[in-house]
């Protein structure tokens, strides 16, 4: 039976000079610890698993030589760490190249508090009221254009807009006297 995760693989023969382990036993015994080390380094479990898999894949291709090493897991660890460092270098180079391509562009500022409040309030409206308000005020569609698009009467769109504006005013804690009807 194979070794459990994070346990040293069992010897296949009684003679210590002829100790041989299978790659499967080696993999199951050391994959977890190599992945944990890489996860601590990269901060991303998925990336750490990918890097460990790649390192063990490369070890499998050389298993006939690696099995004779004093510490084959050290070789796998070294390969995995080199892969992680190469990944960081590639990402840094790509970022620097991107920054050189767009030197005049400034970073986009995050949404201001008013925008966040409006988005949150819009999310609380019924779907038809929200669509009407967005189409009218953000897409600059007329009441008749919205009615055609939604397949309803113009009076229905006006009702949706009125109810949507009233609800938004209440949600945004505004004075609803200033809200005008369409």
MDTraj code that builds the backbone (N, CA, C; nanometers):
import mdtraj as md
import numpy as np

residues = "UNK UNK UNK UNK UNK UNK UNK UNK UNK UNK UNK UNK UNK UNK UNK UNK UNK UNK UNK UNK UNK UNK UNK UNK UNK UNK UNK UNK UNK UNK UNK UNK UNK UNK UNK UNK UNK UNK UNK UNK UNK UNK UNK UNK UNK UNK UNK UNK UNK UNK UNK UNK UNK UNK UNK UNK UNK UNK UNK UNK UNK UNK UNK UNK UNK UNK UNK UNK UNK UNK UNK UNK UNK UNK UNK UNK UNK UNK UNK UNK UNK UNK UNK UNK UNK UNK UNK UNK UNK UNK UNK UNK UNK UNK UNK UNK UNK UNK UNK UNK UNK UNK UNK UNK UNK UNK UNK UNK UNK UNK UNK UNK UNK UNK UNK UNK UNK UNK UNK UNK UNK UNK UNK UNK UNK UNK UNK UNK UNK UNK UNK UNK UNK UNK UNK UNK UNK UNK UNK UNK UNK UNK UNK UNK UNK UNK UNK UNK UNK UNK UNK UNK UNK UNK UNK UNK UNK UNK UNK UNK UNK UNK UNK UNK UNK UNK UNK UNK UNK UNK UNK UNK UNK UNK UNK UNK UNK UNK UNK UNK UNK UNK".split()
xyz = np.array([
    [0.0836, -0.1183, 0.0000],
    [0.0000, 0.0000, 0.0000],
    [0.0881, 0.1248, 0.0000],
    [0.0443, 0.2330, -0.0654],
    [0.1231, 0.3553, -0.0786],
    [0.1296, 0.4322, 0.0520],
    [0.2198, 0.5260, 0.0564],
    [0.2365, 0.6101, 0.1743],
    [0.1241, 0.7113, 0.1819],
    [0.0913, 0.7521, 0.3006],
    [-0.0086, 0.8563, 0.3199],
    [0.0568, 0.9916, 0.2975],
    [-0.0265, 1.0914, 0.2801],
    [0.0255, 1.2262, 0.2569],
    [0.1138, 1.2706, 0.3727],
    [0.2250, 1.3309, 0.3404],
    [0.3212, 1.3875, 0.4352],
    [0.3882, 1.2828, 0.5249],
    [0.3867, 1.1575, 0.4827],
    [0.4627, 1.0541, 0.5521],
    [0.5736, 1.0098, 0.4588],
    [0.6907, 0.9774, 0.5128],
    [0.7965, 0.9299, 0.4252],
    [0.7558, 0.7985, 0.3594],
    [0.7922, 0.7799, 0.2331],
    [0.7536, 0.6581, 0.1638],
    [0.8228, 0.5372, 0.2248],
    [0.7540, 0.4262, 0.2214],
    [0.8084, 0.3022, 0.2765],
    [0.9067, 0.2404, 0.1782],
    [1.0039, 0.1701, 0.2312],
    [1.1026, 0.1026, 0.1473],
    [1.0385, -0.0175, 0.0791],
    [1.0802, -0.0471, -0.0428],
    [1.0258, -0.1586, -0.1190],
    [1.1040, -0.2874, -0.0952],
    [1.2274, -0.2766, -0.0505],
    [1.3081, -0.3957, -0.0256],
    [1.3628, -0.3893, 0.1154],
    [1.4059, -0.5034, 0.1651],
    [1.4587, -0.5098, 0.3009],
    [1.6014, -0.4590, 0.3083],
    [1.6766, -0.4650, 0.1994],
    [1.8161, -0.4224, 0.1971],
    [1.8227, -0.2706, 0.1843],
    [1.8802, -0.1993, 0.2824],
    [1.8856, -0.0527, 0.2741],
    [1.9650, -0.0035, 0.1540],
    [2.0564, -0.0809, 0.1017],
    [2.1343, -0.0390, -0.0145],
    [2.0487, -0.0361, -0.1400],
    [1.9390, -0.1097, -0.1388],
    [1.8528, -0.1170, -0.2570],
    [1.7158, -0.0559, -0.2299],
    [1.7098, 0.0472, -0.1473],
    [1.5839, 0.1112, -0.1167],
    [1.5343, 0.1838, -0.2410],
    [1.4174, 0.1451, -0.2861],
    [1.3561, 0.2117, -0.4005],
    [1.2123, 0.2441, -0.3648],
    [1.1699, 0.3588, -0.4073],
    [1.0320, 0.3988, -0.3851],
    [0.9715, 0.4302, -0.5198],
    [0.8427, 0.4151, -0.5285],
    [0.7754, 0.4485, -0.6535],
    [0.7479, 0.5982, -0.6564],
    [0.7295, 0.6477, -0.7748],
    [0.7001, 0.7903, -0.7873],
    [0.5683, 0.8231, -0.7203],
    [0.4691, 0.7339, -0.7317],
    [0.3395, 0.7591, -0.6677],
    [0.3534, 0.7766, -0.5174],
    [0.4313, 0.6896, -0.4538],
    [0.4527, 0.7017, -0.3097],
    [0.5231, 0.8331, -0.2769],
    [0.6232, 0.8655, -0.3551],
    [0.6989, 0.9899, -0.3355],
    [0.6060, 1.1106, -0.3498],
    [0.5244, 1.1107, -0.4536],
    [0.4323, 1.2206, -0.4801],
    [0.3346, 1.2390, -0.3637],
    [0.2705, 1.1306, -0.3236],
    [0.1712, 1.1389, -0.2165],
    [0.2333, 1.1775, -0.0826],
    [0.3571, 1.1418, -0.0625],
    [0.4231, 1.1739, 0.0639],
    [0.4654, 1.3194, 0.0724],
    [0.4962, 1.3825, -0.0404],
    [0.5571, 1.5155, -0.0348],
    [0.4788, 1.6266, -0.1033],
    [0.3751, 1.5944, -0.1786],
    [0.3016, 1.6984, -0.2497],
    [0.2424, 1.8011, -0.1532],
    [0.1835, 1.7571, -0.0445],
    [0.1200, 1.8487, 0.0510],
    [0.2173, 1.9474, 0.1122],
    [0.3348, 1.8993, 0.1512],
    [0.4306, 1.9902, 0.2157],
    [0.4895, 2.0894, 0.1154],
    [0.5173, 2.0437, -0.0056],
    [0.5697, 2.1355, -0.1078],
    [0.4639, 2.2413, -0.1411],
    [0.3395, 2.1991, -0.1532],
    [0.2310, 2.2930, -0.1827],
    [0.2144, 2.3940, -0.0697],
    [0.2216, 2.3483, 0.0550],
    [0.2070, 2.4394, 0.1689],
    [0.3177, 2.5449, 0.1693],
    [0.4397, 2.5040, 0.1387],
    [0.5506, 2.5995, 0.1342],
    [0.5283, 2.7025, 0.0244],
    [0.4853, 2.6559, -0.0928],
    [0.4621, 2.7472, -0.2044],
    [0.3432, 2.8394, -0.1775],
    [0.2434, 2.7876, -0.1089],
    [0.1266, 2.8692, -0.0757],
    [0.1677, 2.9825, 0.0180],
    [0.2534, 2.9516, 0.1125],
    [0.3017, 3.0569, 0.2031],
    [0.3830, 3.1606, 0.1262],
    [0.4530, 3.1177, 0.0240],
    [0.5367, 3.2091, -0.0548],
    [0.4528, 3.2940, -0.1497],
    [0.3597, 3.2297, -0.2223],
    [0.2825, 3.3017, -0.3239],
    [0.1565, 3.3661, -0.2699],
    [0.1017, 3.3120, -0.1613],
    [-0.0229, 3.3642, -0.1076],
    [-0.1446, 3.3180, -0.1840],
    [-0.1294, 3.2197, -0.2728],
    [-0.2390, 3.1725, -0.3565],
    [-0.2325, 3.0202, -0.3634],
    [-0.3309, 2.9532, -0.3036],
    [-0.3297, 2.8074, -0.2987],
    [-0.3363, 2.7463, -0.4380],
    [-0.4202, 2.7981, -0.5240],
    [-0.4316, 2.7447, -0.6593],
    [-0.3005, 2.7543, -0.7355],
    [-0.2362, 2.8696, -0.7259],
    [-0.1070, 2.8878, -0.7921],
    [-0.0033, 2.7939, -0.7319],
    [-0.0053, 2.7780, -0.6001],
    [0.0900, 2.6894, -0.5333],
    [0.0707, 2.5452, -0.5798],
    [-0.0534, 2.5032, -0.5939],
    [-0.0803, 2.3670, -0.6417],
    [-0.0313, 2.3496, -0.7847],
    [-0.0534, 2.4493, -0.8690],
    [-0.0053, 2.4420, -1.0073],
    [0.1467, 2.4322, -1.0128],
    [0.2142, 2.5134, -0.9329],
    [0.3606, 2.5108, -0.9316],
    [0.4128, 2.3767, -0.8798],
    [0.3506, 2.3241, -0.7751],
    [0.3926, 2.1940, -0.7221],
    [0.3685, 2.0838, -0.8246],
    [0.2562, 2.0891, -0.8922],
    [0.2273, 1.9893, -0.9963],
    [0.3335, 1.9931, -1.1053],
    [0.3683, 2.1131, -1.1490],
    [0.4696, 2.1264, -1.2533],
    [0.6037, 2.0715, -1.2056],
    [0.6406, 2.0984, -1.0827],
    [0.7678, 2.0481, -1.0298],
    [0.7667, 1.8958, -1.0221],
    [0.6576, 1.8388, -0.9762],
    [0.6498, 1.6925, -0.9689],
    [0.6432, 1.6310, -1.1088],
    [0.5819, 1.6998, -1.2034],
    [0.5806, 1.6518, -1.3414],
    [0.7233, 1.6440, -1.3963],
    [0.8011, 1.7466, -1.3688],
    [0.9401, 1.7461, -1.4133],
    [1.0202, 1.6381, -1.3411],
    [0.9865, 1.6113, -1.2162],
    [1.0542, 1.5038, -1.1424],
    [1.0194, 1.3676, -1.2021],
    [0.8956, 1.3502, -1.2435],
    [0.8550, 1.2230, -1.3036],
    [0.9355, 1.1935, -1.4291],
    [0.9624, 1.2961, -1.5081],
    [1.0395, 1.2775, -1.6314],
    [1.1827, 1.2343, -1.6014],
    [1.2341, 1.2623, -1.4816],
    [1.3715, 1.2278, -1.4434],
    [1.3753, 1.1290, -1.3271],
    [1.2661, 1.0604, -1.3021],
    [1.2534, 0.9801, -1.1827],
    [1.3619, 0.8730, -1.1705],
    [1.4043, 0.8135, -1.2821],
    [1.5064, 0.7082, -1.2743],
    [1.6376, 0.7615, -1.2164],
    [1.6694, 0.8899, -1.2387],
    [1.7893, 0.9503, -1.1799],
    [1.7616, 1.0065, -1.0406],
    [1.6458, 1.0720, -1.0233],
    [1.6136, 1.1370, -0.8958],
    [1.5998, 1.0372, -0.7815],
    [1.5500, 0.9192, -0.8094],
    [1.5283, 0.8218, -0.7036],
    [1.6591, 0.7828, -0.6358],
    [1.7688, 0.8020, -0.7056],
    [1.8999, 0.7686, -0.6482],
    [1.9620, 0.8849, -0.5711],
    [1.9014, 1.0026, -0.5731],
    [1.9516, 1.1168, -0.4966],
    [1.9342, 1.0908, -0.3472],
    [2.0168, 1.1556, -0.2667],
    [2.0023, 1.1442, -0.1219],
    [1.8699, 1.2055, -0.0763],
    [1.8314, 1.3174, -0.1380],
    [1.7080, 1.3864, -0.0991],
    [1.6353, 1.4352, -0.2253],
    [1.5581, 1.3474, -0.2910],
    [1.4908, 1.3893, -0.4150],
    [1.3872, 1.4990, -0.3933],
    [1.3306, 1.5083, -0.2727],
    [1.2325, 1.6137, -0.2494],
    [1.2990, 1.7510, -0.2491],
    [1.4257, 1.7568, -0.2143],
    [1.4980, 1.8840, -0.2203],
    [1.5054, 1.9330, -0.3646],
    [1.5258, 1.8400, -0.4579],
    [1.5289, 1.8764, -0.6003],
    [1.3925, 1.9306, -0.6419],
    [1.2849, 1.8637, -0.6014],
    [1.1494, 1.9070, -0.6375],
    [1.1208, 2.0439, -0.5769],
    [1.1601, 2.0620, -0.4508],
    [1.1401, 2.1919, -0.3857],
    [1.2131, 2.3026, -0.4601],
    [1.3375, 2.2778, -0.4985],
    [1.4171, 2.3776, -0.5700],
    [1.3508, 2.4137, -0.7031],
    [1.3051, 2.3130, -0.7760],
    [1.2387, 2.3379, -0.9045],
    [1.1108, 2.4191, -0.8826],
    [1.0331, 2.3827, -0.7811],
    [0.9073, 2.4534, -0.7549],
    [0.9339, 2.6000, -0.7188],
    [1.0336, 2.6245, -0.6350],
    [1.0663, 2.7624, -0.5977],
    [1.1182, 2.8407, -0.7182],
    [1.1971, 2.7766, -0.8024],
    [1.2442, 2.8435, -0.9243],
    [1.1270, 2.8783, -1.0150],
    [1.0305, 2.7887, -1.0266],
    [0.9117, 2.8168, -1.1077],
    [0.8346, 2.9358, -1.0501],
    [0.8244, 2.9404, -0.9177],
    [0.7534, 3.0521, -0.8545],
    [0.8254, 3.1844, -0.8797],
    [0.9574, 3.1824, -0.8649],
    [1.0340, 3.3056, -0.8914],
    [1.0224, 3.3468, -1.0383],
    [1.0252, 3.2508, -1.1292],
    [1.0100, 3.2817, -1.2723],
    [0.8738, 3.3430, -1.2993],
    [0.7714, 3.2930, -1.2318],
    [0.6376, 3.3485, -1.2492],
    [0.6350, 3.4944, -1.2049],
    [0.6947, 3.5239, -1.0888],
    [0.6984, 3.6619, -1.0404],
    [0.7744, 3.7515, -1.1378],
    [0.8850, 3.7011, -1.1919],
    [0.9618, 3.7823, -1.2887],
    [0.8798, 3.8104, -1.4139],
    [0.8104, 3.7082, -1.4648],
    [0.7269, 3.7277, -1.5837],
    [0.6173, 3.8300, -1.5568],
    [0.5532, 3.8194, -1.4410],
    [0.4475, 3.9158, -1.4075],
    [0.5028, 4.0566, -1.3943],
    [0.6192, 4.0716, -1.3303],
    [0.6814, 4.2029, -1.3143],
    [0.7194, 4.2607, -1.4506],
    [0.7760, 4.1779, -1.5376],
    [0.8143, 4.2240, -1.6714],
    [0.6907, 4.2652, -1.7508],
    [0.5849, 4.1868, -1.7425],
    [0.4620, 4.2208, -1.8147],
    [0.4032, 4.3512, -1.7622],
    [0.4034, 4.3692, -1.6298],
    [0.3513, 4.4934, -1.5721],
    [0.4345, 4.6132, -1.6167],
    [0.5666, 4.5989, -1.6135],
    [0.6536, 4.7094, -1.6551],
    [0.6347, 4.7423, -1.8025],
    [0.6187, 4.6396, -1.8848],
    [0.5947, 4.6622, -2.0274],
    [0.4628, 4.7359, -2.0472],
    [0.3611, 4.6941, -1.9752],
    [0.2309, 4.7597, -1.9861],
    [0.2391, 4.9054, -1.9427],
    [0.3122, 4.9307, -1.8358],
    [0.3267, 5.0693, -1.7891],
    [0.4030, 5.1545, -1.8898],
    [0.5017, 5.0959, -1.9571],
    [0.5751, 5.1717, -2.0599],
    [0.4873, 5.2005, -2.1808],
    [0.3939, 5.1115, -2.2112],
    [0.3067, 5.1306, -2.3266],
    [0.2032, 5.2397, -2.3018],
    [0.1697, 5.2619, -2.1778],
    [0.0662, 5.3596, -2.1434],
    [0.1188, 5.4591, -2.0405],
    [0.2199, 5.5356, -2.0746],
    [0.2781, 5.6243, -1.9731],
    [0.1885, 5.7412, -1.9355],
    [0.1044, 5.7901, -2.0264],
    [0.0248, 5.9082, -1.9995],
    [-0.1049, 5.8803, -1.9273],
    [-0.1437, 5.7546, -1.9199],
    [-0.2718, 5.7227, -1.8571],
    [-0.2583, 5.7221, -1.7061],
    [-0.3486, 5.7909, -1.6432],
    [-0.3505, 5.7932, -1.4967],
    [-0.4352, 5.6762, -1.4470],
    [-0.4146, 5.6412, -1.3234],
    [-0.4956, 5.5362, -1.2652],
    [-0.6382, 5.5852, -1.2497],
    [-0.7324, 5.4944, -1.2690],
    [-0.8730, 5.5290, -1.2560],
    [-0.9084, 5.5335, -1.1082],
    [-0.9696, 5.6424, -1.0695],
    [-1.0092, 5.6566, -0.9300],
    [-1.1284, 5.5656, -0.9017],
    [-1.1411, 5.5232, -0.7798],
    [-1.2541, 5.4405, -0.7392],
    [-1.3817, 5.5230, -0.7354],
    [-1.4928, 5.4561, -0.7171],
    [-1.6192, 5.5301, -0.7137],
    [-1.6273, 5.6177, -0.5898],
    [-1.6897, 5.7339, -0.6067],
    [-1.7051, 5.8240, -0.4927],
    [-1.8231, 5.7764, -0.4074],
    [-1.8366, 5.8262, -0.2863],
    [-1.9437, 5.7794, -0.1973],
    [-2.0839, 5.7997, -0.2548],
    [-2.1033, 5.9079, -0.3310],
    [-2.2349, 5.9299, -0.3909],
    [-2.2694, 5.8199, -0.4900],
    [-2.1718, 5.7806, -0.5706],
    [-2.1949, 5.6753, -0.6699],
    [-2.2261, 5.5429, -0.6013],
    [-2.1570, 5.5132, -0.4947],
    [-2.1823, 5.3899, -0.4201],
    [-2.3236, 5.3921, -0.3633],
    [-2.3650, 5.5057, -0.3087],
    [-2.4992, 5.5176, -0.2514],
    [-2.6056, 5.5025, -0.3593],
    [-2.5834, 5.5626, -0.4749],
    [-2.6806, 5.5517, -0.5845],
    [-2.6891, 5.4080, -0.6338],
    [-2.5755, 5.3419, -0.6513],
    [-2.5767, 5.2021, -0.6955],
    [-2.6499, 5.1132, -0.5955],
    [-2.6268, 5.1357, -0.4679],
    [-2.6940, 5.0562, -0.3645],
    [-2.8448, 5.0825, -0.3659],
    [-2.8831, 5.2087, -0.3841],
    [-3.0255, 5.2424, -0.3873],
    [-3.0918, 5.1835, -0.5120],
    [-3.0257, 5.1928, -0.6264],
    [-3.0809, 5.1341, -0.7486],
    [-3.1015, 4.9839, -0.7347],
    [-3.0118, 4.9185, -0.6669],
    [-3.0217, 4.7733, -0.6496],
    [-3.1441, 4.7347, -0.5680],
    [-3.1961, 4.8277, -0.4878],
    [-3.3119, 4.7970, -0.4039],
    [-3.4448, 4.8200, -0.4757],
    [-3.4426, 4.8835, -0.5917],
    [-3.5658, 4.9095, -0.6663],
    [-3.6145, 4.7816, -0.7333],
    [-3.7465, 4.7721, -0.7563],
    [-3.7962, 4.6604, -0.8369],
    [-3.7331, 4.6667, -0.9770],
    [-3.7187, 4.5544, -1.0404],
    [-3.6455, 4.5455, -1.1672],
    [-3.7005, 4.6398, -1.2741],
    [-3.8330, 4.6478, -1.2910],
    [-3.8880, 4.7336, -1.3964],
    [-3.8662, 4.8815, -1.3654],
    [-3.8768, 4.9219, -1.2388],
    [-3.8495, 5.0608, -1.2013],
    [-3.7013, 5.0938, -1.2243],
    [-3.6142, 5.0004, -1.1861],
    [-3.4698, 5.0213, -1.2033],
    [-3.4358, 5.0358, -1.3521],
    [-3.4896, 4.9467, -1.4365],
    [-3.4624, 4.9560, -1.5800],
    [-3.5097, 5.0893, -1.6367],
    [-3.6293, 5.1318, -1.5984],
    [-3.6836, 5.2583, -1.6494],
    [-3.5953, 5.3756, -1.6085],
    [-3.5553, 5.3818, -1.4829],
    [-3.4713, 5.4918, -1.4346],
    [-3.3362, 5.4911, -1.5068],
    [-3.2759, 5.3757, -1.5194],
    [-3.1448, 5.3664, -1.5851],
    [-3.1552, 5.4031, -1.7327],
    [-3.2562, 5.3498, -1.8003],
    [-3.2710, 5.3802, -1.9426],
    [-3.3002, 5.5291, -1.9654],
    [-3.3780, 5.5891, -1.8782],
    [-3.4146, 5.7299, -1.8971],
    [-3.3002, 5.8241, -1.8603],
    [-3.2365, 5.8019, -1.7462],
    [-3.1375, 5.8969, -1.6969],
    [-2.9940, 5.8653, -1.7369],
    [-2.9631, 5.7396, -1.7555],
    [-2.8258, 5.7057, -1.7929],
    [-2.8100, 5.6808, -1.9429],
    [-2.9114, 5.6190, -2.0037],
    [-2.9030, 5.5928, -2.1475],
    [-2.9696, 5.7027, -2.2293],
    [-3.0290, 5.7999, -2.1631],
    [-3.0945, 5.9142, -2.2282],
    [-3.2020, 5.8734, -2.3285],
    [-3.2779, 5.7704, -2.2952],
    [-3.3905, 5.7314, -2.3805],
    [-3.5152, 5.8077, -2.3367],
    [-3.5996, 5.8396, -2.4329],
    [-3.7254, 5.9084, -2.4010],
    [-3.8250, 5.8056, -2.3468],
    [-3.9342, 5.8571, -2.2924],
    [-4.0382, 5.7695, -2.2387],
    [-4.0923, 5.6795, -2.3488],
    [-4.1141, 5.7368, -2.4666],
    [-4.1673, 5.6556, -2.5777],
    [-4.0670, 5.5490, -2.6218],
    [-3.9383, 5.5794, -2.6235],
    [-3.8376, 5.4799, -2.6602],
    [-3.8323, 5.3662, -2.5585],
    [-3.8436, 5.4004, -2.4311],
    [-3.8439, 5.2970, -2.3267],
    [-3.9687, 5.2098, -2.3408],
    [-4.0832, 5.2736, -2.3703],
    [-4.2075, 5.1989, -2.3853],
    [-4.1959, 5.0977, -2.4990],
    [-4.1374, 5.1403, -2.6098],
    [-4.1189, 5.0485, -2.7236],
    [-4.0240, 4.9360, -2.6853],
    [-3.9139, 4.9694, -2.6215],
    [-3.8150, 4.8676, -2.5851],
    [-3.8721, 4.7659, -2.4864],
    [-3.9492, 4.8143, -2.3885],
    [-4.0031, 4.7256, -2.2858],
    [-4.1352, 4.6609, -2.3273],
    [-4.1942, 4.7107, -2.4339],
    [-4.3207, 4.6531, -2.4816],
    [-4.4384, 4.6868, -2.3920],
    [-4.4400, 4.8100, -2.3381],
    [-4.5482, 4.8542, -2.2495],
    [-4.5963, 4.9913, -2.2962],
    [-4.7051, 5.0367, -2.2371],
    [-4.7596, 5.1690, -2.2704],
    [-4.6722, 5.2779, -2.2088],
    [-4.6779, 5.3977, -2.2710],
    [-4.6001, 5.5106, -2.2196],
    [-4.6415, 5.5470, -2.0779],
    [-4.7704, 5.5342, -2.0465],
    [-4.8180, 5.5625, -1.9116],
    [-4.7544, 5.4692, -1.8085],
    [-4.7296, 5.3450, -1.8483],
    [-4.6648, 5.2500, -1.7582],
    [-4.5220, 5.2933, -1.7305],
    [-4.4517, 5.3396, -1.8340],
    [-4.3138, 5.3856, -1.8167],
    [-4.3125, 5.5080, -1.7253],
    [-4.4068, 5.6006, -1.7459],
    [-4.4137, 5.7190, -1.6598],
    [-4.4377, 5.6792, -1.5147],
    [-4.5243, 5.5805, -1.4956],
    [-4.5519, 5.5325, -1.3606],
    [-4.4259, 5.4708, -1.2992],
    [-4.3553, 5.3908, -1.3763],
    [-4.2315, 5.3293, -1.3271],
    [-4.1282, 5.4361, -1.2894],
    [-4.1148, 5.5376, -1.3760],
    [-4.0199, 5.6443, -1.3483],
    [-4.0584, 5.7211, -1.2209],
    [-4.1857, 5.7519, -1.2077],
    [-4.2305, 5.8250, -1.0884],
    [-4.2034, 5.7436, -0.9622],
    [-4.2425, 5.6170, -0.9645],
    [-4.2229, 5.5312, -0.8477],
    [-4.0727, 5.5087, -0.8207],
    [-3.9963, 5.4933, -0.9275],
    [-3.8524, 5.4735, -0.9106],
    [-3.7850, 5.5950, -0.8494],
    [-3.8202, 5.7153, -0.8995],
    [-3.7623, 5.8389, -0.8442],
    [-3.8043, 5.8595, -0.6996],
    [-3.9290, 5.8321, -0.6697],
    [-3.9775, 5.8477, -0.5326],
    [-3.9047, 5.7523, -0.4388],
    [-3.8895, 5.6285, -0.4815],
    [-3.8187, 5.5300, -0.3986],
    [-3.6719, 5.5678, -0.3823],
    [-3.6088, 5.6127, -0.4902],
    [-3.4686, 5.6546, -0.4812],
    [-3.4518, 5.7716, -0.3856],
    [-3.5440, 5.8668, -0.3925],
    [-3.5361, 5.9830, -0.3037],
    [-3.5450, 5.9382, -0.1585],
    [-3.6342, 5.8459, -0.1306],
    [-3.6459, 5.7952, 0.0059],
    [-3.5232, 5.7168, 0.0477],
    [-3.4692, 5.6370, -0.0433],
    [-3.3513, 5.5572, -0.0113],
    [-3.2267, 5.6427, 0.0048],
    [-3.2202, 5.7508, -0.0706],
    [-3.1038, 5.8377, -0.0639],
    [-3.1226, 5.9469, 0.0412],
    [-3.2375, 5.9427, 0.1120],
    [-3.2650, 6.0362, 0.2200],
    [-3.2695, 6.1796, 0.1691],
    [-3.3255, 6.1927, 0.0500],
    [-3.3393, 6.3255, -0.0101],
    [-3.4812, 6.3770, 0.0154],
    [-3.5018, 6.5026, -0.0053],
    [-3.6337, 6.5628, 0.0050],
    [-3.7111, 6.5287, -0.1218],
    [-3.8246, 6.4575, -0.1094],
    [-3.8974, 6.4137, -0.2279],
    [-3.9825, 6.5245, -0.2896],
    [-3.9883, 6.6425, -0.2274],
    [-4.0661, 6.7536, -0.2872],
    [-4.0000, 6.7997, -0.4152],
    [-3.8680, 6.7875, -0.4288],
    [-3.7980, 6.8357, -0.5474],
    [-3.8048, 6.7402, -0.6648],
    [-3.8652, 6.6237, -0.6472],
    [-3.8742, 6.5257, -0.7544],
    [-3.9898, 6.5652, -0.8449],
    [-3.9591, 6.5770, -0.9738],
    [-4.0642, 6.6174, -1.0663],
    [-4.1117, 6.4966, -1.1465],
    [-4.2345, 6.5019, -1.1894],
    [-4.2902, 6.3938, -1.2708],
    [-4.2562, 6.4168, -1.4172],
    [-4.2554, 6.3116, -1.4904],
    [-4.2282, 6.3202, -1.6338],
    [-4.3580, 6.3394, -1.7068],
])
top = md.Topology()
chain = top.add_chain()
for i, resn in enumerate(residues, 1):
    res = top.add_residue(resn, chain, resSeq=i)
    for name in ("N", "CA", "C"):
        top.add_atom(name, md.element.get_by_symbol(name[0]), res)
traj = md.Trajectory(xyz[None], top)
